[in-house]
Amino acid sequence: MSFRTLLLIVLLVPALLVGGAAALGVKLPVPYWGRDYVQRFVLASEAIPVDLPEISGPADPSLPLVVIDAGHGGRDPGAIGEDAQGRPVREKDITLALATALRDELLRAGRIRVALTRDDDSILPLAHRPEIARLLDADLFLSIHADSAGERDDVSGASIYTLSEEASSEAAARFAARENDADRLNGIAIEGTSEAVSAILVELSQQRTQEDAIEFSGLVVREGGERLAFHPQPRRAAALAVLRAPDVPSVLFESGFVTNRSDRDRLTTSEGQAEYAAVLARAIRVYFARRADVTRSGD
């Protein structure tokens, strides 16, 4: 079955059902405009087995949940640079350190629950990362990465990505292609996944989810403007597989370049990592405070 045929079936069948119900005088419940508006369909013949991590923080399930994803891991080191002594600086180590620092900062302040997709040096398939957020019914998914500029050491600065089928720049497109190929390059194969299904889910996802992700990306840039070094183009968009959760606002934070000395010094020191954690935690708290205000105003 072609992608176009499958898309027509998914779009037309609900419309025909609604039209038929209306003709018979049957009233169907209409969901409110929120995260529950996303309808879930079982489109794959085999479910992907996903190990869910523990949720840290308050036991109150009504409190917001953030899933923090430390990019790469295990035999997948991600981007690699060298420190002043010629020792390798690996993206997978940086992302885990930043994810852990952010988790600790959020738990210290309280009122937010946190889960890490990985808390050790283990490899995790791309498809599992956003699926963990979906299965845990997370309110925000934040994937942390670092980049490499190859032989150039003058490229620096953090940036934050949201999902778009059209990349915001050639650099964003190259980054997405490299990250999306991580599984293939590291020999990870997951049966039962489909690019067509993924594309349909993204097309059917509610607009509000993407708007929330864009809002959060703006908060990160705003809160970090005086404290972090951002790339001249800090807000970017690309077709990143790790951001394809249709019902969870998702962003990818590119913390800096392992090939740049200034970025590397911030990313590999406890003081620098604490600064990143403070900025991201502040943006997360403001984001959820706004969501709570919206909810109260709708009551």
C-alpha positions as CSV (number, residue, x, y, z in Angstrom):
1,M,0.0,0.0,0.0
2,S,1.4,3.4,-1.0
3,F,1.9,6.3,1.5
4,R,-0.7,8.3,-0.4
5,T,-3.3,5.5,-0.2
6,L,-2.7,5.0,3.5
7,L,-2.9,8.8,4.1
8,L,-6.3,8.9,2.3
9,I,-7.7,6.1,4.3
10,V,-6.6,7.6,7.6
11,L,-8.1,11.0,6.7
12,L,-11.3,9.9,4.9
13,V,-12.5,7.1,7.1
14,P,-13.1,9.3,10.2
15,A,-14.8,11.9,8.0
16,L,-17.2,9.2,6.6
17,L,-17.9,7.9,10.0
18,V,-18.8,11.4,11.3
19,G,-20.9,12.1,8.3
20,G,-22.8,8.9,8.6
21,A,-23.4,9.4,12.3
22,A,-24.8,12.9,11.6
23,A,-27.2,11.5,8.9
24,L,-28.5,9.1,11.5
25,G,-28.9,11.7,14.2
26,V,-26.1,10.2,16.4
27,K,-24.0,12.7,18.3
28,L,-20.4,11.9,18.6
29,P,-18.3,13.4,21.5
30,V,-15.8,16.0,20.3
31,P,-12.5,16.2,22.2
32,Y,-11.4,19.5,23.6
33,W,-8.5,21.3,21.9
34,G,-5.5,19.9,23.9
35,R,-3.1,17.0,24.0
36,D,-6.0,14.5,24.0
37,Y,-7.0,15.6,20.5
38,V,-4.4,13.3,19.1
39,Q,-6.0,10.0,18.1
40,R,-3.8,6.9,18.4
41,F,-3.9,4.1,15.8
42,V,-2.2,0.8,15.9
43,L,-0.5,0.8,12.5
44,A,2.4,-1.6,13.0
45,S,2.1,-5.3,13.2
46,E,4.7,-5.7,16.0
47,A,5.1,-3.4,18.9
48,I,8.6,-2.0,19.6
49,P,9.7,-3.3,23.1
50,V,10.7,-0.3,25.1
51,D,12.2,-0.3,28.6
52,L,10.7,2.5,30.6
53,P,12.9,4.4,33.1
54,E,12.0,5.3,36.6
55,I,10.3,8.6,37.3
56,S,12.1,10.7,39.9
57,G,10.6,13.5,42.0
58,P,7.2,14.0,43.7
59,A,4.8,11.0,43.7
60,D,1.9,13.3,42.6
61,P,1.0,12.2,39.0
62,S,-0.7,15.5,38.4
63,L,2.6,17.3,38.4
64,P,4.3,17.9,35.0
65,L,6.8,15.3,33.8
66,V,9.9,16.1,31.8
67,V,11.7,13.3,29.9
68,I,15.4,14.2,29.3
69,D,17.2,12.4,26.6
70,A,21.0,12.2,26.7
71,G,22.0,11.8,23.1
72,H,24.1,8.8,21.8
73,G,25.7,6.4,24.3
74,G,27.4,3.0,24.4
75,R,29.3,2.2,21.2
76,D,27.8,5.4,19.6
77,P,30.1,8.2,20.9
78,G,28.5,10.9,18.9
79,A,30.7,13.9,18.0
80,I,34.3,13.7,19.1
81,G,36.8,16.5,19.9
82,E,40.1,16.7,21.8
83,D,41.0,18.7,24.9
84,A,44.3,20.6,25.4
85,Q,46.1,17.3,26.4
86,G,44.9,15.5,23.3
87,R,42.4,13.4,25.1
88,P,39.1,12.6,23.4
89,V,36.0,14.6,24.3
90,R,32.9,12.6,23.4
91,E,29.4,13.9,22.9
92,K,27.9,10.9,24.7
93,D,29.7,11.8,27.9
94,I,28.7,15.5,27.7
95,T,25.1,14.8,27.1
96,L,24.8,12.4,30.0
97,A,26.5,14.9,32.3
98,L,24.2,17.7,31.2
99,A,21.1,15.5,31.5
100,T,22.0,14.4,35.0
101,A,22.8,18.0,36.1
102,L,19.5,19.2,34.7
103,R,17.6,16.4,36.4
104,D,19.2,17.2,39.7
105,E,18.5,20.9,39.3
106,L,14.8,20.3,38.6
107,L,14.4,17.9,41.5
108,R,16.1,20.3,43.8
109,A,13.5,23.0,43.0
110,G,10.6,20.5,43.3
111,R,7.1,20.4,41.7
112,I,8.4,18.7,38.5
113,R,8.8,15.0,37.9
114,V,11.8,13.8,35.8
115,A,12.8,10.7,33.8
116,L,16.0,10.1,31.9
117,T,16.0,8.0,28.8
118,R,19.4,6.7,29.8
119,D,21.4,7.2,33.1
120,D,24.5,5.3,32.1
121,D,26.7,4.6,29.1
122,S,24.2,2.5,27.2
123,I,23.1,2.8,23.6
124,L,19.4,3.5,22.9
125,P,17.7,3.3,19.5
126,L,16.4,6.6,18.1
127,A,12.9,5.3,17.9
128,H,12.8,4.4,21.7
129,R,13.7,7.9,22.8
130,P,10.5,9.8,21.9
131,E,8.5,6.6,22.5
132,I,9.6,6.6,26.1
133,A,8.2,10.1,26.5
134,R,4.9,9.0,24.9
135,L,4.5,5.9,27.0
136,L,5.2,7.9,30.2
137,D,2.6,10.5,29.0
138,A,5.3,13.2,29.4
139,D,4.5,16.9,29.2
140,L,7.9,17.8,27.6
141,F,10.7,15.9,25.8
142,L,14.1,17.4,25.8
143,S,16.9,15.7,23.8
144,I,20.4,17.0,24.6
145,H,23.3,16.9,22.1
146,A,26.6,18.5,21.2
147,D,28.0,19.1,17.7
148,S,31.3,18.9,15.8
149,A,32.6,21.3,13.1
150,G,35.2,18.9,11.9
151,E,38.5,20.6,11.3
152,R,37.1,24.1,12.1
153,D,37.6,25.3,15.6
154,D,36.0,28.7,15.2
155,V,32.4,27.5,15.0
156,S,30.7,27.7,18.4
157,G,27.5,28.3,20.3
158,A,24.3,26.5,21.4
159,S,21.1,26.2,19.4
160,I,17.7,24.6,19.9
161,Y,15.8,22.6,17.3
162,T,12.1,22.0,16.7
163,L,10.5,19.6,14.2
164,S,9.9,20.6,10.6
165,E,9.9,18.8,7.4
166,E,11.7,21.8,5.9
167,A,15.1,22.5,7.4
168,S,15.8,26.1,8.5
169,S,19.2,26.0,6.9
170,E,21.7,23.7,5.1
171,A,23.5,23.2,8.3
172,A,20.3,22.1,10.0
173,A,19.6,19.7,7.2
174,R,23.1,18.2,7.5
175,F,22.8,17.9,11.2
176,A,19.4,16.1,10.9
177,A,20.8,13.7,8.3
178,R,23.7,12.8,10.5
179,E,21.6,12.3,13.7
180,N,18.9,10.3,11.9
181,D,21.6,7.9,10.5
182,A,23.0,7.2,14.0
183,D,21.2,3.8,14.2
184,R,22.2,2.7,10.8
185,L,25.8,3.6,11.4
186,N,25.9,1.8,14.8
187,G,24.2,-1.4,13.5
188,I,20.9,-1.0,15.3
189,A,17.9,-2.4,13.5
190,I,14.3,-2.2,14.8
191,E,11.6,-4.2,13.0
192,G,8.1,-2.9,12.5
193,T,8.9,0.8,12.1
194,S,7.7,2.7,9.0
195,E,8.7,6.1,7.6
196,A,5.2,6.4,6.1
197,V,3.6,5.8,9.4
198,S,5.9,8.3,11.1
199,A,5.0,10.9,8.5
200,I,1.3,10.3,8.9
201,L,1.5,10.7,12.6
202,V,3.4,13.9,12.3
203,E,0.8,15.2,9.8
204,L,-2.0,14.2,12.1
205,S,-0.4,15.7,15.2
206,Q,-2.2,18.6,16.7
207,Q,-0.8,22.0,15.9
208,R,-0.8,23.0,19.5
209,T,2.0,20.4,20.3
210,Q,4.3,22.1,17.8
211,E,3.4,25.5,19.0
212,D,4.3,24.5,22.5
213,A,7.6,23.2,21.4
214,I,8.4,26.4,19.6
215,E,7.3,28.4,22.6
216,F,9.7,26.4,24.8
217,S,12.6,26.9,22.4
218,G,12.1,30.6,22.7
219,L,12.2,30.4,26.4
220,V,15.5,28.6,26.4
221,V,17.0,31.3,24.2
222,R,15.5,34.1,26.3
223,E,16.6,32.6,29.7
224,G,20.1,31.7,28.4
225,G,20.7,35.0,26.5
226,E,22.9,36.5,29.2
227,R,24.3,33.2,30.5
228,L,25.1,30.9,27.6
229,A,26.9,31.4,24.4
230,F,24.4,30.9,21.5
231,H,25.0,30.3,17.9
232,P,24.1,33.4,15.7
233,Q,21.2,31.3,14.5
234,P,20.0,29.8,17.8
235,R,16.5,28.6,16.9
236,R,16.5,26.0,14.1
237,A,14.1,23.5,12.6
238,A,14.8,20.1,10.9
239,A,13.2,16.7,10.2
240,L,14.8,15.1,13.3
241,A,13.6,11.5,14.0
242,V,14.0,12.0,17.7
243,L,11.4,14.8,17.8
244,R,8.6,12.8,16.0
245,A,6.4,12.3,19.1
246,P,3.1,13.7,17.8
247,D,1.5,14.4,21.2
248,V,4.5,15.5,23.3
249,P,6.1,18.9,22.8
250,S,9.7,18.0,21.8
251,V,12.9,19.9,21.3
252,L,16.6,19.1,20.7
253,F,19.1,21.3,22.6
254,E,22.4,21.5,20.8
255,S,24.6,22.5,23.7
256,G,27.7,23.6,21.7
257,F,30.6,22.3,19.7
258,V,33.2,19.8,21.0
259,T,35.6,21.1,18.4
260,N,35.6,24.6,19.9
261,R,37.7,25.3,22.9
262,S,35.4,27.8,24.6
263,D,32.3,25.5,24.2
264,R,34.3,22.5,25.2
265,D,35.5,24.1,28.4
266,R,31.9,25.0,29.4
267,L,30.6,21.6,28.5
268,T,33.2,19.5,30.4
269,T,33.4,21.4,33.7
270,S,31.0,21.1,36.6
271,E,30.6,24.9,36.7
272,G,29.7,25.1,33.0
273,Q,27.3,22.1,33.3
274,A,25.6,23.8,36.3
275,E,25.1,26.9,34.2
276,Y,23.5,24.9,31.4
277,A,21.3,23.1,33.9
278,A,20.2,26.4,35.6
279,V,19.2,28.0,32.3
280,L,17.3,24.9,31.0
281,A,15.6,24.4,34.4
282,R,14.5,28.0,34.5
283,A,13.0,27.8,31.0
284,I,11.2,24.5,32.0
285,R,9.7,26.1,35.1
286,V,8.5,29.2,33.2
287,Y,7.0,26.9,30.5
288,F,5.0,24.9,32.9
289,A,3.9,28.0,34.9
290,R,2.5,29.3,31.6
291,R,0.7,26.0,30.9
292,A,-0.8,26.1,34.4
293,D,-2.0,29.7,33.8
294,V,-3.7,28.6,30.6
295,T,-5.4,25.7,32.3
296,R,-6.7,27.9,35.1
297,S,-8.0,30.5,32.7
298,G,-9.9,27.8,30.9
299,D,-11.6,26.5,34.0
